[in-house]
Amino acid sequence: MRTRRVFLGVAGLAGVWAAAIAATGGFSVRLAGAQVSSHSARNPAWLALIAAAAAIYLARPAVAATLAADVRAGVRTAQRASPAAWIVAAGALLRIWYWLLVPTLWLDEEMIAINIRGRSLGELTGPLWLAQSAPLGWLATERIVGLMLGFGELALRAMPVAFGLATLTLAWWIGRRWMSAAGAAAFVFLMSFGEWVFYYSLELKHYSADTFFGLLLPALVVWALEGIDARERSRRVVIWWAVAVVAAWWSMGGLLVAPACALVLVAACWRRDGARAAVVAACIGVVWIALVALHYFWALRFAVGNSFLQDTWTFAMAPASANIAGRAIWVTRQASTLAAKPGGTGFALLFWVTAFCGLLLTRPRLLGVVFLTAPLVAAILGMVRAVPLYERFALWMTPALYFGVASALDAGVRWIRARPARMPAASAAGAMLSLAAIVVCADVGHNAYV
């Protein structure tokens, strides 16, 4: 027990040391005529990890036997895995393979890498060099990874790939929890092999984090409300707000999708547990607002107020001179472009109709409602010129649309199975809906391949 405490103490001290160096860039002082300096956080960070691992090992003497049992259990699980699980495994392996190839950084990746490598944690606040912008939490994590593993291309892309793999795992969990085998397989197929979801999970940008939190926050709303009683639901609401705070600091998508999700969460709490539960859920949001305001003050305001960025992306925003009707028409005209990128399909009308039908027919209905908020919020933000409706900037709403397409297949199969032969119209509608979803999935896969 005493040895484990020693390791824990070493891990804590080394972790604080590494964090201090990462935040300040290091120090150099003279003590009693001797020069004492420390400028690398890598060694104390590794010492902290090794000491923590040793403490965990000492706390579980049978860790080797436990790991062996876990491996055997994993093999048995793989033998009876669903098609969705195999698709996720294929998508994950393909991402890891491309990541290990270490393709050369693009220019925009190099520009954000210069900021990550050349500025301390404290200096990552404020305007970034080369007119770059990214969430502060994401930048800080990249900086820490670089200090520990070096600033090579493989290490710098590790976190985007990790978010990409986490997104696939999350999609599998959603499919397993709320969808049939067919719907789950379609959903994880789209998330695994959708061209631009795949591409941006390998790029040194925060877009894979946008995809992850754009999928996680809506799903966690329904998870929170499925608690067995009011106390359990209240506990899960607190967890949701905590995740929303992390999302707002690590991704722009998480920041954009959270407010509408919060409205759905509070309204559902009111309906299920009364006004008091809704008020408590809403009041917790004050902490989220305060931390988002801090994030804005430290980092985001410099991107919002950057005239170069504004001029660069003005073509992807509604015309400033147009009225509300004109801006709404402009937003609808972007549907074809957004279906192609980041949606990954050339069948724009079929894609949007299938996705919205699927979201409206999702079971449980609340799940479809909360995912539906993502494209609706994107349309509103486009109309008020808050964010560009363009390619990677709209990636955060893509998981919701993919979920809608998969849910359309789910609903179609459900209609075909549930309707008796004396109701051929309903069965025919289910067949058409299923076929539409299959066509969209096939086109997404084809476009990714070619």
C-alpha positions as a Markdown table, in Angstrom:
| # | Residue | x | y | z |
|---|---|---|---|---|
| 1 | Met | 0.0 | 0.0 | 0.0 |
| 2 | Arg | 2.8 | 2.4 | 0.9 |
| 3 | Thr | 4.6 | 1.7 | -2.3 |
| 4 | Arg | 1.5 | 2.4 | -4.3 |
| 5 | Arg | 1.1 | 5.7 | -2.6 |
| 6 | Val | 4.7 | 6.6 | -3.4 |
| 7 | Phe | 4.0 | 5.9 | -7.1 |
| 8 | Leu | 0.9 | 8.0 | -6.9 |
| 9 | Gly | 2.8 | 10.9 | -5.3 |
| 10 | Val | 5.5 | 10.7 | -8.0 |
| 11 | Ala | 2.8 | 10.6 | -10.7 |
| 12 | Gly | 1.1 | 13.7 | -9.2 |
| 13 | Leu | 4.3 | 15.7 | -8.8 |
| 14 | Ala | 5.6 | 14.8 | -12.3 |
| 15 | Gly | 2.2 | 15.6 | -13.8 |
| 16 | Val | 2.2 | 19.0 | -12.2 |
| 17 | Trp | 5.8 | 19.6 | -13.3 |
| 18 | Ala | 5.0 | 18.7 | -16.9 |
| 19 | Ala | 1.8 | 20.9 | -16.9 |
| 20 | Ala | 3.8 | 23.8 | -15.6 |
| 21 | Ile | 6.5 | 23.5 | -18.3 |
| 22 | Ala | 3.8 | 23.1 | -21.0 |
| 23 | Ala | 2.0 | 26.2 | -19.8 |
| 24 | Thr | 5.0 | 28.4 | -19.3 |
| 25 | Gly | 7.4 | 27.1 | -21.9 |
| 26 | Gly | 9.9 | 26.2 | -19.2 |
| 27 | Phe | 12.2 | 28.1 | -16.8 |
| 28 | Ser | 15.8 | 28.8 | -16.1 |
| 29 | Val | 17.0 | 30.2 | -12.7 |
| 30 | Arg | 20.3 | 30.4 | -10.7 |
| 31 | Leu | 20.4 | 28.9 | -7.2 |
| 32 | Ala | 23.5 | 29.3 | -5.1 |
| 33 | Gly | 25.5 | 29.9 | -8.2 |
| 34 | Ala | 24.2 | 26.9 | -10.1 |
| 35 | Gln | 22.0 | 27.1 | -13.2 |
| 36 | Val | 18.8 | 25.1 | -12.9 |
| 37 | Ser | 16.6 | 24.9 | -16.0 |
| 38 | Ser | 13.8 | 22.8 | -17.4 |
| 39 | His | 12.3 | 23.3 | -20.8 |
| 40 | Ser | 11.0 | 19.9 | -21.9 |
| 41 | Ala | 7.7 | 18.5 | -20.6 |
| 42 | Arg | 8.3 | 15.1 | -22.3 |
| 43 | Asn | 10.3 | 13.4 | -19.5 |
| 44 | Pro | 8.2 | 14.4 | -16.5 |
| 45 | Ala | 5.0 | 13.5 | -18.5 |
| 46 | Trp | 6.3 | 10.1 | -19.3 |
| 47 | Leu | 7.4 | 9.7 | -15.7 |
| 48 | Ala | 3.9 | 10.6 | -14.6 |
| 49 | Leu | 2.4 | 8.0 | -16.9 |
| 50 | Ile | 4.8 | 5.3 | -15.9 |
| 51 | Ala | 4.3 | 6.0 | -12.2 |
| 52 | Ala | 0.5 | 6.0 | -12.6 |
| 53 | Ala | 0.6 | 2.7 | -14.5 |
| 54 | Ala | 2.8 | 1.2 | -11.7 |
| 55 | Ala | 0.3 | 2.4 | -9.1 |
| 56 | Ile | -2.6 | 0.8 | -11.0 |
| 57 | Tyr | -0.7 | -2.4 | -11.4 |
| 58 | Leu | 0.0 | -2.6 | -7.7 |
| 59 | Ala | -3.6 | -2.0 | -6.9 |
| 60 | Arg | -4.6 | -5.0 | -9.1 |
| 61 | Pro | -2.1 | -7.8 | -8.5 |
| 62 | Ala | -4.0 | -10.1 | -10.7 |
| 63 | Val | -4.0 | -7.6 | -13.6 |
| 64 | Ala | -2.3 | -10.1 | -16.0 |
| 65 | Ala | -4.9 | -12.8 | -15.4 |
| 66 | Thr | -7.6 | -10.1 | -15.8 |
| 67 | Leu | -6.2 | -9.0 | -19.1 |
| 68 | Ala | -6.0 | -12.5 | -20.4 |
| 69 | Ala | -9.6 | -13.1 | -19.4 |
| 70 | Asp | -10.6 | -9.9 | -21.1 |
| 71 | Val | -8.8 | -11.0 | -24.3 |
| 72 | Arg | -10.6 | -14.4 | -24.2 |
| 73 | Ala | -13.9 | -12.6 | -23.7 |
| 74 | Gly | -13.2 | -10.3 | -26.6 |
| 75 | Val | -12.5 | -13.2 | -28.9 |
| 76 | Arg | -15.8 | -14.9 | -27.9 |
| 77 | Thr | -17.6 | -11.6 | -28.5 |
| 78 | Ala | -16.0 | -11.2 | -32.0 |
| 79 | Gln | -17.2 | -14.6 | -32.9 |
| 80 | Arg | -20.8 | -13.7 | -32.5 |
| 81 | Ala | -20.4 | -10.0 | -33.5 |
| 82 | Ser | -23.2 | -8.3 | -35.5 |
| 83 | Pro | -22.6 | -7.0 | -39.1 |
| 84 | Ala | -22.4 | -3.5 | -37.7 |
| 85 | Ala | -19.5 | -4.5 | -35.4 |
| 86 | Trp | -17.6 | -6.0 | -38.4 |
| 87 | Ile | -18.2 | -2.8 | -40.4 |
| 88 | Val | -16.9 | -0.6 | -37.6 |
| 89 | Ala | -13.8 | -2.8 | -37.3 |
| 90 | Ala | -13.2 | -2.5 | -41.0 |
| 91 | Gly | -13.6 | 1.3 | -40.9 |
| 92 | Ala | -11.3 | 1.5 | -37.9 |
| 93 | Leu | -8.6 | -0.6 | -39.4 |
| 94 | Leu | -8.7 | 1.4 | -42.6 |
| 95 | Arg | -8.3 | 4.7 | -40.7 |
| 96 | Ile | -5.4 | 3.3 | -38.7 |
| 97 | Trp | -3.7 | 2.0 | -41.9 |
| 98 | Tyr | -4.0 | 5.4 | -43.7 |
| 99 | Trp | -2.7 | 7.2 | -40.5 |
| 100 | Leu | 0.3 | 4.9 | -40.3 |
| 101 | Leu | 1.2 | 5.8 | -43.9 |
| 102 | Val | 1.9 | 9.3 | -42.6 |
| 103 | Pro | 0.9 | 11.3 | -45.7 |
| 104 | Thr | 2.5 | 14.7 | -45.9 |
| 105 | Leu | 0.7 | 17.6 | -44.2 |
| 106 | Trp | -1.3 | 19.9 | -46.4 |
| 107 | Leu | -0.6 | 23.7 | -46.2 |
| 108 | Asp | -3.5 | 24.5 | -43.9 |
| 109 | Glu | -2.4 | 21.6 | -41.6 |
| 110 | Glu | 1.1 | 22.9 | -41.5 |
| 111 | Met | -0.1 | 26.4 | -40.6 |
| 112 | Ile | -2.0 | 25.1 | -37.5 |
| 113 | Ala | 1.0 | 22.8 | -36.7 |
| 114 | Ile | 3.2 | 25.9 | -36.6 |
| 115 | Asn | 1.0 | 27.4 | -33.9 |
| 116 | Ile | 0.8 | 24.1 | -31.9 |
| 117 | Arg | 4.6 | 23.6 | -32.0 |
| 118 | Gly | 5.8 | 27.2 | -31.6 |
| 119 | Arg | 3.5 | 28.5 | -28.9 |
| 120 | Ser | 3.2 | 27.5 | -25.2 |
| 121 | Leu | -0.2 | 26.5 | -23.7 |
| 122 | Gly | -0.6 | 30.1 | -22.4 |
| 123 | Glu | 0.3 | 31.6 | -25.8 |
| 124 | Leu | -2.4 | 29.5 | -27.6 |
| 125 | Thr | -4.9 | 32.0 | -26.3 |
| 126 | Gly | -5.3 | 35.1 | -28.4 |
| 127 | Pro | -5.1 | 35.4 | -32.1 |
| 128 | Leu | -3.2 | 32.6 | -33.8 |
| 129 | Trp | -0.5 | 33.0 | -36.4 |
| 130 | Leu | -1.3 | 32.7 | -40.1 |
| 131 | Ala | -5.0 | 33.5 | -39.6 |
| 132 | Gln | -5.7 | 30.1 | -38.0 |
| 133 | Ser | -8.4 | 29.2 | -35.6 |
| 134 | Ala | -9.4 | 26.1 | -33.5 |
| 135 | Pro | -11.0 | 25.4 | -30.2 |
| 136 | Leu | -8.7 | 26.1 | -27.3 |
| 137 | Gly | -9.1 | 22.7 | -25.6 |
| 138 | Trp | -8.2 | 20.9 | -28.9 |
| 139 | Leu | -5.1 | 23.1 | -29.4 |
| 140 | Ala | -4.0 | 22.5 | -25.8 |
| 141 | Thr | -4.4 | 18.7 | -26.2 |
| 142 | Glu | -2.4 | 18.8 | -29.5 |
| 143 | Arg | 0.3 | 20.8 | -27.8 |
| 144 | Ile | 0.5 | 18.2 | -24.9 |
| 145 | Val | 0.6 | 15.3 | -27.3 |
| 146 | Gly | 3.4 | 17.0 | -29.2 |
| 147 | Leu | 5.4 | 17.6 | -26.1 |
| 148 | Met | 5.1 | 13.9 | -25.2 |
| 149 | Leu | 5.5 | 12.3 | -28.5 |
| 150 | Gly | 7.2 | 14.9 | -30.7 |
| 151 | Phe | 5.7 | 17.1 | -33.3 |
| 152 | Gly | 6.0 | 14.7 | -36.2 |
| 153 | Glu | 3.1 | 14.1 | -38.6 |
| 154 | Leu | 2.2 | 10.8 | -37.0 |
| 155 | Ala | 1.9 | 12.2 | -33.5 |
| 156 | Leu | 0.1 | 15.4 | -34.6 |
| 157 | Arg | -2.6 | 13.4 | -36.4 |
| 158 | Ala | -3.0 | 11.0 | -33.5 |
| 159 | Met | -5.8 | 13.0 | -31.8 |
| 160 | Pro | -7.9 | 13.5 | -35.0 |
| 161 | Val | -7.6 | 9.8 | -35.6 |
| 162 | Ala | -8.6 | 9.0 | -32.0 |
| 163 | Phe | -11.7 | 11.2 | -32.4 |
| 164 | Gly | -12.5 | 9.4 | -35.7 |
| 165 | Leu | -12.2 | 6.0 | -34.0 |
| 166 | Ala | -14.3 | 7.2 | -31.1 |
| 167 | Thr | -17.0 | 8.3 | -33.5 |
| 168 | Leu | -17.2 | 4.8 | -35.1 |
| 169 | Thr | -17.5 | 3.3 | -31.6 |
| 170 | Leu | -20.2 | 5.7 | -30.7 |
| 171 | Ala | -22.1 | 5.1 | -33.9 |
| 172 | Trp | -22.0 | 1.3 | -33.2 |
| 173 | Trp | -23.3 | 2.0 | -29.6 |
| 174 | Ile | -26.2 | 4.1 | -31.0 |
| 175 | Gly | -27.1 | 1.5 | -33.6 |
| 176 | Arg | -27.0 | -1.3 | -31.0 |
| 177 | Arg | -29.1 | 0.6 | -28.5 |
| 178 | Trp | -31.8 | 2.1 | -30.6 |
| 179 | Met | -31.8 | 0.5 | -34.1 |
| 180 | Ser | -32.5 | -2.8 | -35.7 |
| 181 | Ala | -29.6 | -4.8 | -37.2 |
| 182 | Ala | -30.3 | -3.4 | -40.7 |
| 183 | Gly | -30.4 | 0.2 | -39.5 |
| 184 | Ala | -27.4 | -0.1 | -37.4 |
| 185 | Ala | -25.4 | -1.7 | -40.2 |
| 186 | Ala | -26.4 | 1.2 | -42.6 |
| 187 | Phe | -25.5 | 3.8 | -40.0 |
| 188 | Val | -22.1 | 2.5 | -39.2 |
| 189 | Phe | -21.4 | 1.9 | -42.9 |
| 190 | Leu | -22.1 | 5.6 | -43.6 |
| 191 | Met | -20.0 | 6.8 | -40.6 |
| 192 | Ser | -17.2 | 4.4 | -41.5 |
| 193 | Phe | -16.9 | 5.0 | -45.3 |
| 194 | Gly | -18.6 | 8.3 | -45.9 |
| 195 | Glu | -15.9 | 10.1 | -48.0 |
| 196 | Trp | -15.6 | 13.3 | -46.0 |
| 197 | Val | -16.2 | 11.9 | -42.6 |
| 198 | Phe | -13.4 | 9.5 | -43.3 |
| 199 | Tyr | -11.1 | 12.1 | -44.9 |
| 200 | Tyr | -11.4 | 14.7 | -42.1 |
| 201 | Ser | -10.8 | 12.0 | -39.4 |
| 202 | Leu | -7.2 | 11.9 | -40.7 |
| 203 | Glu | -6.5 | 15.6 | -41.1 |
| 204 | Leu | -4.7 | 17.8 | -38.5 |
| 205 | Lys | -7.8 | 19.9 | -37.8 |
| 206 | His | -10.6 | 19.8 | -35.2 |
| 207 | Tyr | -13.2 | 18.5 | -37.7 |
| 208 | Ser | -13.2 | 14.9 | -36.4 |
| 209 | Ala | -13.9 | 16.3 | -33.0 |
| 210 | Asp | -16.8 | 18.2 | -34.6 |
| 211 | Thr | -18.2 | 15.0 | -36.0 |
| 212 | Phe | -17.8 | 13.1 | -32.7 |
| 213 | Phe | -19.5 | 15.7 | -30.5 |
| 214 | Gly | -22.1 | 16.4 | -33.1 |
| 215 | Leu | -23.1 | 12.8 | -32.8 |
| 216 | Leu | -22.5 | 12.4 | -29.0 |
| 217 | Leu | -24.5 | 15.3 | -27.6 |
| 218 | Pro | -27.9 | 14.4 | -29.3 |
| 219 | Ala | -27.5 | 10.8 | -28.4 |
| 220 | Leu | -26.7 | 11.6 | -24.7 |
| 221 | Val | -29.9 | 13.7 | -24.5 |
| 222 | Val | -32.0 | 10.5 | -25.1 |
| 223 | Trp | -29.7 | 8.4 | -22.9 |
| 224 | Ala | -30.1 | 10.9 | -20.0 |
| 225 | Leu | -33.9 | 10.8 | -20.3 |
| 226 | Glu | -34.0 | 7.0 | -20.3 |
| 227 | Gly | -33.0 | 6.9 | -16.6 |
| 228 | Ile | -35.1 | 4.5 | -14.6 |
| 229 | Asp | -36.4 | 7.3 | -12.2 |
| 230 | Ala | -36.2 | 11.0 | -11.7 |
| 231 | Arg | -33.1 | 10.8 | -9.5 |
| 232 | Glu | -31.2 | 8.8 | -12.1 |
| 233 | Arg | -32.4 | 11.1 | -14.9 |
| 234 | Ser | -31.2 | 14.1 | -12.8 |
| 235 | Arg | -27.7 | 12.5 | -12.4 |
| 236 | Arg | -27.5 | 11.9 | -16.2 |
| 237 | Val | -28.5 | 15.5 | -16.9 |
| 238 | Val | -25.5 | 16.7 | -14.9 |
| 239 | Ile | -23.3 | 14.3 | -17.0 |
| 240 | Trp | -24.8 | 15.7 | -20.2 |
| 241 | Trp | -23.9 | 19.2 | -19.2 |
| 242 | Ala | -20.4 | 18.2 | -18.2 |
| 243 | Val | -19.9 | 16.6 | -21.7 |
| 244 | Ala | -21.4 | 19.7 | -23.3 |
| 245 | Val | -18.7 | 21.8 | -21.6 |
| 246 | Val | -16.0 | 19.5 | -22.9 |
| 247 | Ala | -17.6 | 19.6 | -26.4 |
| 248 | Ala | -17.6 | 23.4 | -26.4 |
| 249 | Trp | -13.9 | 23.6 | -25.6 |
| 250 | Trp | -12.8 | 20.8 | -28.0 |
| 251 | Ser | -15.0 | 21.3 | -31.0 |
| 252 | Met | -17.0 | 23.9 | -32.9 |
| 253 | Gly | -19.6 | 21.3 | -33.7 |
| 254 | Gly | -20.2 | 20.6 | -30.1 |
| 255 | Leu | -20.6 | 24.3 | -29.4 |
| 256 | Leu | -23.1 | 24.7 | -32.2 |
| 257 | Val | -25.3 | 21.6 | -31.5 |
| 258 | Ala | -25.4 | 22.0 | -27.7 |
| 259 | Pro | -28.0 | 24.8 | -27.3 |
| 260 | Ala | -30.8 | 23.1 | -29.3 |
| 261 | Cys | -30.0 | 19.8 | -27.5 |
| 262 | Ala | -30.3 | 21.6 | -24.2 |
| 263 | Leu | -33.7 | 23.0 | -25.1 |
| 264 | Val | -35.0 | 19.5 | -26.0 |
| 265 | Leu | -33.4 | 18.2 | -22.7 |
| 266 | Val | -35.1 | 20.8 | -20.5 |
| 267 | Ala | -38.5 | 20.5 | -22.3 |
| 268 | Ala | -38.4 | 16.7 | -21.9 |
| 269 | Cys | -37.4 | 17.0 | -18.2 |
| 270 | Trp | -40.4 | 19.3 | -17.7 |
| 271 | Arg | -42.7 | 16.8 | -19.3 |
| 272 | Arg | -41.4 | 13.7 | -17.5 |
| 273 | Asp | -40.4 | 15.0 | -14.1 |
| 274 | Gly | -42.1 | 18.4 | -13.7 |
| 275 | Ala | -41.2 | 22.0 | -13.6 |
| 276 | Arg | -38.7 | 21.7 | -10.8 |
| 277 | Ala | -36.5 | 19.2 | -12.6 |
| 278 | Ala | -36.6 | 21.4 | -15.7 |
| 279 | Val | -35.6 | 24.5 | -13.8 |
| 280 | Val | -32.6 | 22.6 | -12.2 |
| 281 | Ala | -31.6 | 21.3 | -15.6 |
| 282 | Ala | -31.8 | 24.8 | -17.1 |
| 283 | Cys | -29.9 | 26.3 | -14.2 |
| 284 | Ile | -26.9 | 24.0 | -14.7 |
| 285 | Gly | -26.7 | 25.5 | -18.1 |
| 286 | Val | -25.5 | 28.7 | -16.5 |
| 287 | Val | -22.1 | 27.0 | -15.9 |
| 288 | Trp | -22.0 | 26.0 | -19.5 |
| 289 | Ile | -22.7 | 29.6 | -20.6 |
| 290 | Ala | -20.0 | 31.0 | -18.3 |
| 291 | Leu | -17.4 | 28.6 | -19.6 |
| 292 | Val | -18.3 | 29.1 | -23.2 |
| 293 | Ala | -18.0 | 32.9 | -22.6 |
| 294 | Leu | -14.6 | 32.3 | -21.2 |
| 295 | His | -13.6 | 30.2 | -24.2 |
| 296 | Tyr | -14.9 | 33.0 | -26.5 |
| 297 | Phe | -12.9 | 35.7 | -24.6 |
| 298 | Trp | -9.7 | 33.7 | -24.7 |
| 299 | Ala | -9.8 | 32.3 | -28.2 |
| 300 | Leu | -13.0 | 32.4 | -30.3 |
| 301 | Arg | -13.5 | 36.1 | -30.5 |
| 302 | Phe | -10.2 | 36.5 | -32.4 |
| 303 | Ala | -11.5 | 34.2 | -35.2 |
| 304 | Val | -14.9 | 35.8 | -35.3 |
| 305 | Gly | -13.4 | 39.3 | -35.6 |
| 306 | Asn | -10.8 | 38.3 | -38.1 |
| 307 | Ser | -11.5 | 40.3 | -41.2 |
| 308 | Phe | -9.3 | 38.0 | -43.4 |
| 309 | Leu | -11.4 | 35.0 | -42.4 |
| 310 | Gln | -14.6 | 36.9 | -42.8 |
| 311 | Asp | -13.6 | 38.0 | -46.4 |
| 312 | Thr | -12.4 | 34.5 | -47.2 |
| 313 | Trp | -15.7 | 32.7 | -46.3 |
| 314 | Thr | -18.2 | 35.4 | -47.2 |
| 315 | Phe | -19.1 | 33.4 | -50.4 |
| 316 | Ala | -20.4 | 30.6 | -48.2 |
| 317 | Met | -22.7 | 32.8 | -46.2 |
| 318 | Ala | -26.1 | 34.2 | -47.1 |
| 319 | Pro | -26.1 | 37.5 | -48.9 |
| 320 | Ala | -26.0 | 40.3 | -46.3 |
| 321 | Ser | -28.3 | 42.5 | -48.3 |
| 322 | Ala | -31.0 | 39.8 | -48.7 |
| 323 | Asn | -34.1 | 39.7 | -46.5 |
| 324 | Ile | -35.3 | 36.7 | -44.5 |
| 325 | Ala | -37.0 | 35.1 | -47.5 |
| 326 | Gly | -34.0 | 35.7 | -49.7 |
| 327 | Arg | -31.7 | 34.1 | -47.2 |
| 328 | Ala | -34.0 | 31.1 | -46.7 |
| 329 | Ile | -33.9 | 30.6 | -50.5 |
| 330 | Trp | -30.1 | 30.8 | -50.5 |
| 331 | Val | -29.9 | 28.2 | -47.7 |
| 332 | Thr | -32.1 | 25.8 | -49.7 |
| 333 | Arg | -29.9 | 26.2 | -52.7 |
| 334 | Gln | -26.9 | 24.9 | -50.7 |
| 335 | Ala | -28.6 | 21.5 | -50.3 |
| 336 | Ser | -27.1 | 20.1 | -53.4 |
| 337 | Thr | -23.6 | 21.2 | -52.5 |
| 338 | Leu | -23.9 | 20.0 | -48.9 |
| 339 | Ala | -25.2 | 16.6 | -50.0 |
| 340 | Ala | -22.1 | 16.1 | -52.2 |
| 341 | Lys | -19.7 | 17.5 | -49.6 |
| 342 | Pro | -19.7 | 16.6 | -46.7 |
| 343 | Gly | -22.7 | 14.2 | -47.4 |
| 344 | Gly | -20.7 | 12.2 | -50.0 |
| 345 | Thr | -23.6 | 11.6 | -52.4 |
| 346 | Gly | -24.7 | 12.9 | -55.8 |
| 347 | Phe | -28.3 | 12.1 | -55.2 |
| 348 | Ala | -29.0 | 15.4 | -53.3 |
| 349 | Leu | -32.9 | 15.3 | -53.3 |
| 350 | Leu | -33.0 | 11.7 | -52.4 |
| 351 | Phe | -30.5 | 12.2 | -49.7 |
| 352 | Trp | -32.3 | 15.0 | -48.0 |
| 353 | Val | -35.8 | 13.5 | -48.3 |
| 354 | Thr | -34.7 | 10.2 | -47.0 |
| 355 | Ala | -32.8 | 11.7 | -44.1 |
| 356 | Phe | -35.7 | 13.9 | -43.0 |
| 357 | Cys | -38.2 | 11.1 | -43.4 |
| 358 | Gly | -36.0 | 8.8 | -41.3 |
| 359 | Leu | -35.6 | 11.4 | -38.6 |
| 360 | Leu | -39.4 | 11.9 | -38.4 |
| 361 | Leu | -40.0 | 8.2 | -38.3 |
| 362 | Thr | -37.3 | 7.3 | -35.7 |
| 363 | Arg | -38.1 | 5.3 | -32.7 |
| 364 | Pro | -38.0 | 6.5 | -30.0 |
| 365 | Arg | -39.4 | 9.7 | -31.5 |
| 366 | Leu | -37.4 | 11.9 | -29.2 |
| 367 | Leu | -34.2 | 10.5 | -30.7 |
| 368 | Gly | -35.3 | 11.7 | -34.2 |
| 369 | Val | -36.3 | 15.1 | -32.8 |
| 370 | Val | -33.0 | 15.8 | -31.1 |
| 371 | Phe | -31.0 | 14.7 | -34.2 |
| 372 | Leu | -33.3 | 16.8 | -36.4 |
| 373 | Thr | -32.2 | 19.9 | -34.5 |
| 374 | Ala | -28.7 | 19.7 | -36.1 |
| 375 | Pro | -29.7 | 20.5 | -39.7 |
| 376 | Leu | -32.3 | 23.0 | -38.6 |
| 377 | Val | -29.8 | 24.8 | -36.5 |
| 378 | Ala | -27.3 | 24.8 | -39.4 |
| 379 | Ala | -30.0 | 26.3 | -41.6 |
| 380 | Ile | -30.7 | 29.1 | -39.0 |
| 381 | Leu | -27.0 | 29.8 | -38.5 |
| 382 | Gly | -26.6 | 30.0 | -42.3 |
| 383 | Met | -29.4 | 32.5 | -42.6 |
| 384 | Val | -28.0 | 34.8 | -39.9 |
| 385 | Arg | -24.5 | 34.5 | -41.4 |
| 386 | Ala | -23.1 | 33.0 | -38.2 |
| 387 | Val | -21.2 | 30.1 | -39.8 |
| 388 | Pro | -20.4 | 29.2 | -43.4 |
| 389 | Leu | -22.6 | 26.5 | -44.9 |
| 390 | Tyr | -19.7 | 25.0 | -46.7 |
| 391 | Glu | -18.0 | 21.5 | -46.8 |
| 392 | Arg | -16.0 | 20.9 | -43.6 |
| 393 | Phe | -17.8 | 23.7 | -41.7 |
| 394 | Ala | -21.0 | 21.7 | -42.0 |
| 395 | Leu | -19.4 | 18.3 | -41.0 |
| 396 | Trp | -20.9 | 18.5 | -37.5 |
| 397 | Met | -24.4 | 18.0 | -38.8 |
| 398 | Thr | -23.5 | 15.1 | -41.1 |
| 399 | Pro | -23.9 | 12.3 | -38.4 |
| 400 | Ala | -27.5 | 13.5 | -37.8 |
| 401 | Leu | -28.2 | 13.2 | -41.6 |
| 402 | Tyr | -26.6 | 9.8 | -41.8 |
| 403 | Phe | -28.6 | 8.7 | -38.8 |
| 404 | Gly | -31.7 | 9.9 | -40.6 |
| 405 | Val | -30.9 | 7.8 | -43.7 |
| 406 | Ala | -30.2 | 4.7 | -41.6 |
| 407 | Ser | -33.4 | 5.3 | -39.7 |
| 408 | Ala | -35.4 | 5.4 | -43.0 |
| 409 | Leu | -34.1 | 1.9 | -43.7 |
| 410 | Asp | -35.1 | 0.9 | -40.1 |
| 411 | Ala | -38.6 | 2.3 | -40.6 |
| 412 | Gly | -39.0 | 0.8 | -44.0 |
| 413 | Val | -38.1 | -2.7 | -42.7 |
| 414 | Arg | -40.4 | -2.2 | -39.7 |
| 415 | Trp | -43.3 | -1.3 | -42.0 |
| 416 | Ile | -42.7 | -4.3 | -44.3 |
| 417 | Arg | -42.6 | -6.7 | -41.3 |
| 418 | Ala | -45.5 | -5.2 | -39.4 |
| 419 | Arg | -48.1 | -4.6 | -42.1 |
| 420 | Pro | -50.2 | -7.6 | -43.1 |
| 421 | Ala | -50.8 | -8.6 | -46.7 |
| 422 | Arg | -54.2 | -6.8 | -46.7 |
| 423 | Met | -52.3 | -3.5 | -46.4 |
| 424 | Pro | -50.1 | -3.6 | -49.5 |
| 425 | Ala | -49.8 | 0.2 | -49.7 |
| 426 | Ala | -48.0 | 0.4 | -46.3 |
| 427 | Ser | -45.7 | -2.5 | -47.3 |
| 428 | Ala | -45.0 | -0.8 | -50.6 |
| 429 | Ala | -44.2 | 2.5 | -48.8 |
| 430 | Gly | -41.8 | 0.6 | -46.5 |
| 431 | Ala | -40.2 | -1.0 | -49.5 |
| 432 | Met | -39.7 | 2.4 | -51.2 |
| 433 | Leu | -38.3 | 3.9 | -48.1 |
| 434 | Ser | -35.9 | 1.0 | -47.6 |
| 435 | Leu | -34.8 | 1.2 | -51.3 |
| 436 | Ala | -34.2 | 4.9 | -51.1 |
| 437 | Ala | -31.9 | 4.4 | -48.0 |
| 438 | Ile | -30.0 | 1.6 | -49.7 |
| 439 | Val | -29.5 | 3.7 | -52.8 |
| 440 | Val | -28.1 | 6.5 | -50.8 |
| 441 | Cys | -25.8 | 4.2 | -48.8 |
| 442 | Ala | -24.6 | 2.6 | -52.0 |
| 443 | Asp | -23.9 | 5.9 | -53.7 |
| 444 | Val | -22.0 | 7.1 | -50.6 |
| 445 | Gly | -19.9 | 4.0 | -50.6 |
| 446 | His | -19.3 | 4.2 | -54.4 |
| 447 | Asn | -18.2 | 7.8 | -54.2 |
| 448 | Ala | -15.8 | 7.0 | -51.4 |
| 449 | Tyr | -14.3 | 4.2 | -53.4 |
| 450 | Val | -13.8 | 6.1 | -56.7 |
